[in-house]
Amino acid sequence: MVHEAVFSFETPFAERIYEAVRPENEDMGRSKSEVSLSGNNTLILTVKAEDLSALRAALNTWLRLINIAEEMQEVIINE
């Protein structure tokens, strides 16, 4: 059974975050992840995995990466 999670993030930094995390788009063994853009301000994260522990691990990684990329954009803007 394949488990899937899809998240969408609306942010003015969507394109910059996409470019920052795009190199991580790959099949990671037990999970497959994809990041894409929808319009100018929406980032879509899709993660699929064969088991729930692999899904959880991949989601933890991706959500952390996206969060850090957005925080860095805010730091750059506020300088």
Secondary structure, DSSP 8 states (H G I E B T S, - for coil): --EEEEEEEE-TTHHHHHHHHGGG-SB-SSEEEEEEEETTTEEEEEEEESSHHHHHHHHHHHHHHHHHHHHHHHHHHH-
